[in-house]
Amino acid sequence: MTSIHDQIKEVVTTHRVVLFMKGTKQFPQCGFSSRAVQILSAAGCTDYVTVNVLENDAVRQGIKEYSDWPTIPQLYVNGEFVGGSDILMEMYEAGELQELLKV
């Protein structure tokens, strides 16, 4: 049996862009998650995986420990933690997010 941290690591290293959020990109279930989806869309990123933390409490707690970041949503690009919706907005406004998301 693998640990929740191993499962999270596998998800963030298998997919180039991963957003851990409340809900799905089609139906975000909190304002911050909705904002993160809107920011990714505005940055031109459509090919990303979402993980709905509301479906699994172990993932919901585990992702906070994995990143040492207390809030959700959390964006990972190329296996690295980027930040939550406030950081994404700052990076988007500075043009940094668009650069990071370029293939």
Biotite code that builds the C-alpha atoms (Angstrom):
import biotite.structure as struc

atoms = struc.array([
    struc.Atom([0.000, 0.000, 0.000], chain_id="A", res_id=1, res_name="MET", atom_name="CA", element="C"),
    struc.Atom([1.399, 3.372, -0.961], chain_id="A", res_id=2, res_name="THR", atom_name="CA", element="C"),
    struc.Atom([1.234, 6.420, 1.256], chain_id="A", res_id=3, res_name="SER", atom_name="CA", element="C"),
    struc.Atom([-0.872, 9.446, 0.349], chain_id="A", res_id=4, res_name="ILE", atom_name="CA", element="C"),
    struc.Atom([2.353, 11.417, -0.206], chain_id="A", res_id=5, res_name="HIS", atom_name="CA", element="C"),
    struc.Atom([3.523, 8.785, -2.704], chain_id="A", res_id=6, res_name="ASP", atom_name="CA", element="C"),
    struc.Atom([0.166, 8.985, -4.497], chain_id="A", res_id=7, res_name="GLN", atom_name="CA", element="C"),
    struc.Atom([0.361, 12.798, -4.650], chain_id="A", res_id=8, res_name="ILE", atom_name="CA", element="C"),
    struc.Atom([3.959, 12.666, -5.886], chain_id="A", res_id=9, res_name="LYS", atom_name="CA", element="C"),
    struc.Atom([2.930, 10.251, -8.632], chain_id="A", res_id=10, res_name="GLU", atom_name="CA", element="C"),
    struc.Atom([0.132, 12.583, -9.801], chain_id="A", res_id=11, res_name="VAL", atom_name="CA", element="C"),
    struc.Atom([2.296, 15.728, -9.841], chain_id="A", res_id=12, res_name="VAL", atom_name="CA", element="C"),
    struc.Atom([5.200, 14.011, -11.598], chain_id="A", res_id=13, res_name="THR", atom_name="CA", element="C"),
    struc.Atom([3.072, 12.087, -14.145], chain_id="A", res_id=14, res_name="THR", atom_name="CA", element="C"),
    struc.Atom([1.191, 15.160, -15.392], chain_id="A", res_id=15, res_name="HIS", atom_name="CA", element="C"),
    struc.Atom([2.811, 18.424, -16.499], chain_id="A", res_id=16, res_name="ARG", atom_name="CA", element="C"),
    struc.Atom([0.194, 20.726, -14.919], chain_id="A", res_id=17, res_name="VAL", atom_name="CA", element="C"),
    struc.Atom([-1.941, 19.655, -11.948], chain_id="A", res_id=18, res_name="VAL", atom_name="CA", element="C"),
    struc.Atom([-4.412, 21.724, -9.941], chain_id="A", res_id=19, res_name="LEU", atom_name="CA", element="C"),
    struc.Atom([-5.543, 20.374, -6.586], chain_id="A", res_id=20, res_name="PHE", atom_name="CA", element="C"),
    struc.Atom([-8.853, 22.113, -5.990], chain_id="A", res_id=21, res_name="MET", atom_name="CA", element="C"),
    struc.Atom([-12.302, 21.920, -4.449], chain_id="A", res_id=22, res_name="LYS", atom_name="CA", element="C"),
    struc.Atom([-14.534, 20.631, -7.216], chain_id="A", res_id=23, res_name="GLY", atom_name="CA", element="C"),
    struc.Atom([-13.608, 20.237, -10.872], chain_id="A", res_id=24, res_name="THR", atom_name="CA", element="C"),
    struc.Atom([-12.589, 22.691, -13.580], chain_id="A", res_id=25, res_name="LYS", atom_name="CA", element="C"),
    struc.Atom([-16.101, 22.329, -15.021], chain_id="A", res_id=26, res_name="GLN", atom_name="CA", element="C"),
    struc.Atom([-17.720, 22.870, -11.593], chain_id="A", res_id=27, res_name="PHE", atom_name="CA", element="C"),
    struc.Atom([-15.429, 24.549, -9.030], chain_id="A", res_id=28, res_name="PRO", atom_name="CA", element="C"),
    struc.Atom([-16.875, 24.365, -5.527], chain_id="A", res_id=29, res_name="GLN", atom_name="CA", element="C"),
    struc.Atom([-15.172, 27.339, -3.899], chain_id="A", res_id=30, res_name="CYS", atom_name="CA", element="C"),
    struc.Atom([-14.321, 30.867, -4.975], chain_id="A", res_id=31, res_name="GLY", atom_name="CA", element="C"),
    struc.Atom([-10.565, 30.394, -4.787], chain_id="A", res_id=32, res_name="PHE", atom_name="CA", element="C"),
    struc.Atom([-10.694, 27.221, -6.898], chain_id="A", res_id=33, res_name="SER", atom_name="CA", element="C"),
    struc.Atom([-12.921, 28.989, -9.422], chain_id="A", res_id=34, res_name="SER", atom_name="CA", element="C"),
    struc.Atom([-10.453, 31.870, -9.560], chain_id="A", res_id=35, res_name="ARG", atom_name="CA", element="C"),
    struc.Atom([-7.529, 29.483, -10.152], chain_id="A", res_id=36, res_name="ALA", atom_name="CA", element="C"),
    struc.Atom([-9.378, 27.842, -13.069], chain_id="A", res_id=37, res_name="VAL", atom_name="CA", element="C"),
    struc.Atom([-10.161, 31.276, -14.549], chain_id="A", res_id=38, res_name="GLN", atom_name="CA", element="C"),
    struc.Atom([-6.518, 32.362, -14.217], chain_id="A", res_id=39, res_name="ILE", atom_name="CA", element="C"),
    struc.Atom([-5.259, 29.187, -15.927], chain_id="A", res_id=40, res_name="LEU", atom_name="CA", element="C"),
    struc.Atom([-7.773, 29.718, -18.713], chain_id="A", res_id=41, res_name="SER", atom_name="CA", element="C"),
    struc.Atom([-6.737, 33.368, -19.117], chain_id="A", res_id=42, res_name="ALA", atom_name="CA", element="C"),
    struc.Atom([-3.101, 32.236, -19.275], chain_id="A", res_id=43, res_name="ALA", atom_name="CA", element="C"),
    struc.Atom([-4.008, 29.916, -22.152], chain_id="A", res_id=44, res_name="GLY", atom_name="CA", element="C"),
    struc.Atom([-3.634, 26.676, -20.213], chain_id="A", res_id=45, res_name="CYS", atom_name="CA", element="C"),
    struc.Atom([-6.333, 24.167, -21.087], chain_id="A", res_id=46, res_name="THR", atom_name="CA", element="C"),
    struc.Atom([-4.430, 20.890, -20.858], chain_id="A", res_id=47, res_name="ASP", atom_name="CA", element="C"),
    struc.Atom([-4.205, 20.304, -17.121], chain_id="A", res_id=48, res_name="TYR", atom_name="CA", element="C"),
    struc.Atom([-5.362, 17.700, -14.655], chain_id="A", res_id=49, res_name="VAL", atom_name="CA", element="C"),
    struc.Atom([-7.508, 18.569, -11.656], chain_id="A", res_id=50, res_name="THR", atom_name="CA", element="C"),
    struc.Atom([-7.780, 16.636, -8.410], chain_id="A", res_id=51, res_name="VAL", atom_name="CA", element="C"),
    struc.Atom([-10.975, 17.232, -6.436], chain_id="A", res_id=52, res_name="ASN", atom_name="CA", element="C"),
    struc.Atom([-9.838, 17.208, -2.793], chain_id="A", res_id=53, res_name="VAL", atom_name="CA", element="C"),
    struc.Atom([-13.473, 17.058, -1.634], chain_id="A", res_id=54, res_name="LEU", atom_name="CA", element="C"),
    struc.Atom([-13.641, 13.455, -2.865], chain_id="A", res_id=55, res_name="GLU", atom_name="CA", element="C"),
    struc.Atom([-10.880, 12.222, -0.560], chain_id="A", res_id=56, res_name="ASN", atom_name="CA", element="C"),
    struc.Atom([-10.113, 13.636, 2.878], chain_id="A", res_id=57, res_name="ASP", atom_name="CA", element="C"),
    struc.Atom([-6.697, 11.953, 2.926], chain_id="A", res_id=58, res_name="ALA", atom_name="CA", element="C"),
    struc.Atom([-5.735, 13.859, -0.243], chain_id="A", res_id=59, res_name="VAL", atom_name="CA", element="C"),
    struc.Atom([-7.248, 17.067, 1.165], chain_id="A", res_id=60, res_name="ARG", atom_name="CA", element="C"),
    struc.Atom([-4.988, 16.862, 4.232], chain_id="A", res_id=61, res_name="GLN", atom_name="CA", element="C"),
    struc.Atom([-2.075, 15.184, 2.491], chain_id="A", res_id=62, res_name="GLY", atom_name="CA", element="C"),
    struc.Atom([-1.627, 17.876, -0.163], chain_id="A", res_id=63, res_name="ILE", atom_name="CA", element="C"),
    struc.Atom([-1.266, 20.525, 2.563], chain_id="A", res_id=64, res_name="LYS", atom_name="CA", element="C"),
    struc.Atom([1.506, 18.479, 4.188], chain_id="A", res_id=65, res_name="GLU", atom_name="CA", element="C"),
    struc.Atom([3.120, 17.581, 0.851], chain_id="A", res_id=66, res_name="TYR", atom_name="CA", element="C"),
    struc.Atom([3.523, 21.229, -0.154], chain_id="A", res_id=67, res_name="SER", atom_name="CA", element="C"),
    struc.Atom([3.768, 22.691, 3.356], chain_id="A", res_id=68, res_name="ASP", atom_name="CA", element="C"),
    struc.Atom([1.076, 25.118, 2.157], chain_id="A", res_id=69, res_name="TRP", atom_name="CA", element="C"),
    struc.Atom([-2.088, 25.479, 4.269], chain_id="A", res_id=70, res_name="PRO", atom_name="CA", element="C"),
    struc.Atom([-4.684, 26.287, 1.612], chain_id="A", res_id=71, res_name="THR", atom_name="CA", element="C"),
    struc.Atom([-6.319, 24.850, -1.482], chain_id="A", res_id=72, res_name="ILE", atom_name="CA", element="C"),
    struc.Atom([-6.182, 25.273, -4.491], chain_id="A", res_id=73, res_name="PRO", atom_name="CA", element="C"),
    struc.Atom([-2.598, 24.351, -5.222], chain_id="A", res_id=74, res_name="GLN", atom_name="CA", element="C"),
    struc.Atom([-0.966, 24.376, -8.653], chain_id="A", res_id=75, res_name="LEU", atom_name="CA", element="C"),
    struc.Atom([1.940, 22.139, -9.652], chain_id="A", res_id=76, res_name="TYR", atom_name="CA", element="C"),
    struc.Atom([3.898, 22.522, -12.883], chain_id="A", res_id=77, res_name="VAL", atom_name="CA", element="C"),
    struc.Atom([6.541, 19.960, -13.868], chain_id="A", res_id=78, res_name="ASN", atom_name="CA", element="C"),
    struc.Atom([6.298, 18.385, -10.414], chain_id="A", res_id=79, res_name="GLY", atom_name="CA", element="C"),
    struc.Atom([6.990, 21.660, -8.595], chain_id="A", res_id=80, res_name="GLU", atom_name="CA", element="C"),
    struc.Atom([4.572, 23.496, -6.307], chain_id="A", res_id=81, res_name="PHE", atom_name="CA", element="C"),
    struc.Atom([3.744, 26.927, -7.758], chain_id="A", res_id=82, res_name="VAL", atom_name="CA", element="C"),
    struc.Atom([1.171, 28.341, -5.340], chain_id="A", res_id=83, res_name="GLY", atom_name="CA", element="C"),
    struc.Atom([-2.473, 29.093, -4.659], chain_id="A", res_id=84, res_name="GLY", atom_name="CA", element="C"),
    struc.Atom([-4.901, 31.448, -6.368], chain_id="A", res_id=85, res_name="SER", atom_name="CA", element="C"),
    struc.Atom([-3.384, 34.672, -4.992], chain_id="A", res_id=86, res_name="ASP", atom_name="CA", element="C"),
    struc.Atom([0.106, 33.702, -6.150], chain_id="A", res_id=87, res_name="ILE", atom_name="CA", element="C"),
    struc.Atom([-1.281, 32.596, -9.518], chain_id="A", res_id=88, res_name="LEU", atom_name="CA", element="C"),
    struc.Atom([-2.943, 35.995, -9.967], chain_id="A", res_id=89, res_name="MET", atom_name="CA", element="C"),
    struc.Atom([0.278, 37.840, -9.112], chain_id="A", res_id=90, res_name="GLU", atom_name="CA", element="C"),
    struc.Atom([2.256, 35.641, -11.507], chain_id="A", res_id=91, res_name="MET", atom_name="CA", element="C"),
    struc.Atom([-0.370, 36.082, -14.243], chain_id="A", res_id=92, res_name="TYR", atom_name="CA", element="C"),
    struc.Atom([-0.368, 39.862, -13.901], chain_id="A", res_id=93, res_name="GLU", atom_name="CA", element="C"),
    struc.Atom([3.441, 39.877, -14.121], chain_id="A", res_id=94, res_name="ALA", atom_name="CA", element="C"),
    struc.Atom([3.415, 37.552, -17.170], chain_id="A", res_id=95, res_name="GLY", atom_name="CA", element="C"),
    struc.Atom([5.321, 34.879, -15.231], chain_id="A", res_id=96, res_name="GLU", atom_name="CA", element="C"),
    struc.Atom([2.545, 32.297, -15.237], chain_id="A", res_id=97, res_name="LEU", atom_name="CA", element="C"),
    struc.Atom([2.188, 32.414, -19.019], chain_id="A", res_id=98, res_name="GLN", atom_name="CA", element="C"),
    struc.Atom([5.955, 31.809, -19.357], chain_id="A", res_id=99, res_name="GLU", atom_name="CA", element="C"),
    struc.Atom([5.867, 28.929, -16.864], chain_id="A", res_id=100, res_name="LEU", atom_name="CA", element="C"),
    struc.Atom([2.972, 27.256, -18.660], chain_id="A", res_id=101, res_name="LEU", atom_name="CA", element="C"),
    struc.Atom([4.497, 27.437, -22.156], chain_id="A", res_id=102, res_name="LYS", atom_name="CA", element="C"),
    struc.Atom([5.233, 24.017, -23.583], chain_id="A", res_id=103, res_name="VAL", atom_name="CA", element="C"),
])
